[in-house]
Amino acid sequence: MDFKYKWKNGQAPSQDQAARSKYLLDEQQFDTEEDRNIAEQDARKHLGVPTRIADDDRSILPHAASDESEDDLNDL
């Protein structure tokens, strides 16, 4: 089966590379970010890699308190 979009590096990535990469396809072939996201999902399905979810870019660990919060604690 042939895929209708251009891959980012000229060829289809391995499943390991696809799982770690945020984008698999060449961005210049898309007019909108929505079109690109839909094509990226199709590319991942084509390669048999799980699709990305909105939380993929968020850290799973809580963030440390900001400097401003620490200053407030020191005032107590």
Stockholm file with secondary structure:
# STOCKHOLM 1.0

chainA/1-76         MDFKYKWKNGQAPSQDQAARSKYLLDEQQFDTEEDRNIAEQDARKHLGVPTRIADDDRSILPHAASDESEDDLNDL
#=GR chainA/1-76 SS CCCSSCBTTSSCCCHHHHHHCSCCBCGGGCSSHHHHHHHHHHHHHHHTCCCCCGGGGSCSSCCCCCHHHHHHHHHC
#=GC SS_cons        CCCSSCBTTSSCCCHHHHHHCSCCBCGGGCSSHHHHHHHHHHHHHHHTCCCCCGGGGSCSSCCCCCHHHHHHHHHC
//
